[in-house]
């Protein structure tokens, strides 16, 4: 596992984008194939999304997206290496070419999509900012947080969103910022701040790591839209398409009822033309992406469809116990949706 130095963050975006030969268009797939693995930027430790397990392996839904890309490109989901990045250094790492894809609970915004030389490839998880408090604080709504001291992770969209929310509601607060989510959570637990604010998924993840999770509650308000997804460098349409359609393949597989348990059988025997195209039994679906015919089979077989990956990392049988909610498929009460395979 490669750990990037925090000094990487001091390199400015302008300097990075001026470096020739590193982040130029059309080069990523060739470079990835040449070195034999995908270098994936993930969080510095967020349960359910990307965190080292007991053996030191990075696990979580964000990590699985990168494994799926490796399965698509190499036919082997293990051909991926992870760089753990904090919020401040994540974009510089991608801009500079230190990582091939950033899959790190990162919010898709207009400024990030238009002004940083980056492009989002889709939405892995629809989220929103919320508030985590100790039950002894005695509040049941964010509207009751006037005068609170709030822990916030620096370098995130949360800082502006919280400021806007409190100003709009005529509330005052004192922010305390930290470089990592773990530092923020420890400060809540120690009583240094009254409230921890972040994406709700991150709040559930951090709560699961506290000494007494049952003492804490996520308040009901969701104060922003936070679509989280993988990011690549702008200008390399070939690589962008591979990452984008990898995520879409996982979503389409779930919608079509294709799972890790039946994908090989379906690839051989399906009578459904849409499934046949997607799994490479009919036509040459991978050709335009410069991928082998069975690239979707390898993704689903080795990593799983979107539903399998969600439930394994975030669902009811995990410590996070997160409902699918907005992340259910569009035909099952949610808004997750992938374009068709045609």
C-alpha positions in Angstrom: 0.0 0.0 0.0 1.5 3.3 -1.0 1.2 6.2 1.4 1.5 9.6 -0.2 3.4 12.2 1.8 1.3 15.1 3.1 3.7 17.5 1.4 2.1 16.6 -1.9 -0.7 18.9 -0.9 1.4 22.0 -1.2 1.8 21.6 -5.0 -0.7 23.9 -6.6 -3.1 22.9 -9.3 -1.7 25.4 -11.7 1.8 23.9 -11.4 0.6 20.4 -11.7 -1.5 21.0 -14.8 1.5 22.7 -16.4 3.6 19.5 -16.2 3.8 17.9 -19.6 3.7 14.2 -20.1 2.1 13.3 -16.8 -1.6 14.3 -17.0 -2.0 14.6 -20.7 -4.9 13.2 -22.7 -5.1 9.7 -23.9 -2.2 8.3 -21.9 -3.7 6.7 -18.9 -4.8 3.3 -20.2 -1.5 2.8 -21.9 0.4 3.7 -18.7 -1.8 1.5 -16.6 -1.4 -1.5 -18.9 2.4 -0.9 -19.0 2.9 -0.9 -15.3 0.4 -3.7 -14.7 -2.0 -2.2 -12.1 -4.4 0.6 -11.4 -3.2 3.2 -8.8 -6.3 4.2 -6.9 -6.6 7.1 -4.5 -8.9 6.4 -1.5 -9.6 7.9 1.8 -7.3 7.9 4.8 -9.6 5.5 6.6 -13.4 5.5 6.3 -15.3 2.4 7.2 -17.6 1.1 4.5 -15.8 3.2 1.8 -12.1 2.5 2.1 -10.3 1.3 5.2 -7.6 -1.3 6.0 -9.0 -4.5 7.3 -7.3 -6.7 9.9 -4.8 -8.0 7.3 -4.1 -4.5 5.9 -6.2 -4.9 2.8 -8.1 -1.8 1.8 -11.9 -2.6 1.8 -15.0 -0.7 1.1 -17.3 0.5 -1.7 -14.9 3.1 -3.0 -12.1 0.5 -3.1 -14.3 -2.0 -4.8 -15.0 0.5 -7.6 -11.2 0.5 -8.3 -11.1 -3.3 -8.1 -13.9 -3.3 -10.7 -11.8 -1.1 -13.0 -8.9 -3.5 -12.6 -11.1 -6.4 -13.4 -12.3 -4.7 -16.5 -8.8 -3.8 -17.7 -6.8 -6.8 -16.7 -9.4 -9.5 -15.9 -8.0 -9.4 -12.4 -9.5 -7.3 -9.6 -6.4 -7.7 -7.5 -4.3 -5.7 -9.9 -4.8 -2.4 -8.0 -2.7 -0.5 -5.6 -4.1 2.0 -3.1 -2.9 5.5 -2.1 -4.5 6.7 1.1 -5.2 10.4 0.8 -6.7 13.0 3.1 -9.1 15.6 1.8 -6.5 18.3 1.2 -4.1 16.2 -0.9 -6.6 14.1 -2.9 -7.0 16.4 -6.0 -3.3 17.2 -6.3 -2.5 13.5 -6.3 -4.9 12.9 -9.2 -3.8 16.1 -11.1 -0.2 15.2 -10.9 -0.6 11.6 -12.1 0.3 10.1 -8.7 -3.0 8.1 -9.0 -5.0 7.0 -12.0 -8.4 7.4 -10.5 -9.7 9.0 -7.3 -12.4 6.9 -5.6 -12.6 8.7 -2.3 -16.1 9.7 -1.1 -15.6 12.9 -3.1 -18.5 15.3 -3.9 -19.3 16.1 -7.6 -19.6 19.9 -7.8 -19.5 22.5 -10.6 -16.2 24.0 -9.5 -14.4 20.7 -9.2 -15.9 19.5 -12.6 -15.0 22.7 -14.5 -12.1 24.4 -12.8 -9.6 21.7 -11.6 -8.8 19.8 -14.7 -10.9 16.8 -13.4 -14.1 15.1 -14.4 -16.4 12.9 -12.4 -17.3 9.5 -14.0 -20.6 8.9 -12.1 -22.1 8.6 -8.7 -21.2 5.7 -6.5 -23.2 7.0 -3.5 -25.8 9.7 -3.2 -25.2 11.4 0.1 -25.9 14.7 2.0 -24.3 16.5 4.9 -25.7 15.9 8.4 -24.9 16.2 12.1 -23.7 13.7 14.7 -24.2 14.5 18.4 -24.0 12.9 21.8 -27.5 12.1 23.1 -26.6 13.9 26.3 -26.6 17.2 24.4 -30.3 16.9 24.4 -31.1 18.0 20.9 -33.3 16.4 18.3 -32.9 18.8 15.4 -30.1 20.9 13.7 -32.3 23.9 14.3 -31.4 23.5 18.0 -27.6 23.9 17.5 -27.4 27.7 18.0 -24.0 28.5 19.6 -22.6 24.9 19.1 -19.0 24.1 18.6 -18.7 22.0 15.4 -15.9 19.7 14.2 -15.4 19.9 10.5 -12.9 18.2 8.2 -10.8 20.8 6.4 -10.7 20.9 2.6 -14.2 19.6 2.1 -17.5 21.0 0.7 -18.8 20.7 4.3 -17.3 23.9 5.5 -19.2 26.1 3.0 -22.5 24.1 3.3 -22.5 24.3 7.1 -21.8 28.1 6.9 -24.6 28.6 4.5 -27.0 26.5 6.6 -26.4 28.3 9.8 -26.5 31.8 8.2 -29.7 31.0 6.4 -31.3 29.8 9.7 -30.0 32.7 11.8 -27.8 30.4 13.9 -24.3 30.9 15.3 -21.6 28.3 15.6 -17.9 27.9 16.2 -16.0 25.7 13.7 -13.0 23.6 14.6 -11.3 22.1 11.5 -9.1 19.0 11.3 -7.2 17.4 8.5 -8.6 13.9 9.0 -12.0 12.5 9.7 -10.6 10.5 12.6 -9.3 13.6 14.3 -12.7 15.2 14.0 -14.5 12.1 15.5 -12.0 11.9 18.4 -12.6 15.6 19.2 -16.4 14.9 19.4 -15.8 11.9 21.6 -13.5 13.9 23.9 -16.0 16.7 24.2 -13.9 19.3 22.5 -16.8 20.0 20.2 -20.6 19.5 20.5 -21.2 18.3 17.0 -19.5 16.4 14.2 -20.6 17.4 10.7 -19.9 15.6 7.5 -21.6 13.5 4.8 -24.1 11.3 6.6 -22.4 8.1 5.3 -19.2 9.3 7.0 -21.1 10.1 10.2 -22.4 6.5 10.4 -18.9 5.2 9.7 -17.3 7.4 12.4 -20.0 6.5 14.9 -19.2 2.8 14.4 -15.6 3.5 15.5 -16.5 5.3 18.7 -16.2 3.6 22.1 -19.9 3.8 22.8 -21.7 4.2 19.4 -25.2 3.9 21.0 -24.5 7.2 22.9 -24.6 9.1 19.6 -27.3 10.0 17.1 -27.4 11.4 13.6 -29.9 14.2 13.5 -32.7 14.0 10.9 -31.7 17.0 8.7 -29.8 16.6 5.5 -28.6 20.0 4.5 -27.0 19.5 1.1 -26.7 17.3 -2.0 -23.5 15.3 -1.9 -23.2 12.9 -5.0 -20.0 11.0 -4.3 -18.2 9.3 -7.2 -14.9 8.4 -8.9 -12.8 11.1 -10.6 -10.3 11.1 -13.4 -8.2 13.7 -15.2 -10.0 15.7 -17.8 -9.0 15.3 -21.4 -8.5 11.5 -21.4 -11.8 10.4 -22.8 -10.6 6.8 -23.2 -9.9 6.3 -19.5 -12.9 8.4 -18.5 -15.2 6.0 -20.5 -13.7 2.9 -18.9 -14.2 4.2 -15.4 -17.7 5.5 -16.2 -18.9 2.3 -17.8 -17.3 0.1 -15.1 -19.7 1.8 -12.6 -22.6 1.6 -15.1 -21.8 -2.1 -15.6 -22.2 -2.8 -11.9 -25.6 -0.9 -11.9 -26.9 -2.5 -15.0 -25.9 -6.0 -13.8 -28.0 -5.5 -10.6 -31.0 -4.2 -12.6 -30.8 -7.3 -14.9 -30.5 -9.7 -12.0 -26.9 -10.6 -12.8 -24.8 -11.3 -9.7 -21.5 -12.9 -8.8 -23.3 -16.1 -8.3 -24.9 -16.5 -11.7 -22.9 -14.3 -14.1 -20.9 -17.1 -15.7 -24.0 -19.2 -16.2 -25.9 -16.3 -17.7 -23.0 -15.4 -20.0 -23.3 -18.9 -21.5 -27.0 -19.5 -21.6 -29.0 -16.2 -21.5 -31.8 -15.6 -24.0 -32.1 -12.0 -23.1 -30.4 -9.9 -25.9 -29.5 -7.0 -23.5 -27.8 -9.4 -21.1 -26.1 -11.2 -23.9 -24.6 -7.9 -25.2 -23.5 -6.8 -21.8 -21.8 -10.1 -20.9 -20.1 -10.5 -24.3 -22.1 -13.4 -25.6 -23.4 -11.3 -28.5 -21.5 -8.6 -30.4 -18.3 -6.9 -29.2 -19.4 -4.7 -26.4 -15.8 -4.1 -25.1 -14.2 -3.3 -28.4 -14.9 0.5 -28.3 -13.6 0.7 -24.8 -10.4 -1.3 -25.7 -11.5 -4.0 -23.3 -12.0 -7.8 -23.7 -15.4 -9.2 -24.5 -15.9 -10.6 -21.0 -14.9 -7.4 -19.1 -18.3 -7.1 -17.5 -18.3 -10.8 -16.5 -15.0 -10.3 -14.8 -16.3 -7.2 -12.9 -19.4 -9.0 -11.6 -17.7 -12.3 -11.0 -14.8 -10.9 -9.0 -16.3 -7.8 -7.4 -20.1 -8.1 -7.6 -22.9 -6.0 -9.0 -23.7 -2.6 -7.4 -26.2 -4.1 -4.9 -23.8 -6.8 -3.8 -21.1 -4.3 -3.2 -23.4 -1.9 -1.3 -24.7 -4.6 1.0 -21.3 -6.0 1.7 -19.8 -2.7 2.7 -22.6 -0.5 3.9 -25.8 -2.5 4.3 -27.9 -3.9 7.2 -25.5 -6.7 8.0 -22.5 -4.3 8.5 -21.7 -2.1 11.5 -22.9 0.9 9.5 -26.4 -0.5 8.8 -27.2 2.0 6.1 -30.5 1.7 4.1 -30.2 1.8 0.3 -32.4 4.9 0.3 -31.6 7.1 -2.7 -29.0 4.5 -3.7 -31.6 1.9 -4.5 -32.1 1.4 -8.3 -34.5 3.8 -10.1 -37.1 1.0 -10.4 -37.0 0.2 -6.7 -37.5 3.6 -5.1 -34.1 5.1 -5.5 -32.3 7.2 -8.1 -29.4 5.0 -9.1 -29.6 4.7 -12.9 -27.2 3.6 -15.6 -27.6 4.1 -19.4 -28.5 1.0 -21.4 -26.0 -1.3 -23.1 -26.7 -0.8 -26.8 
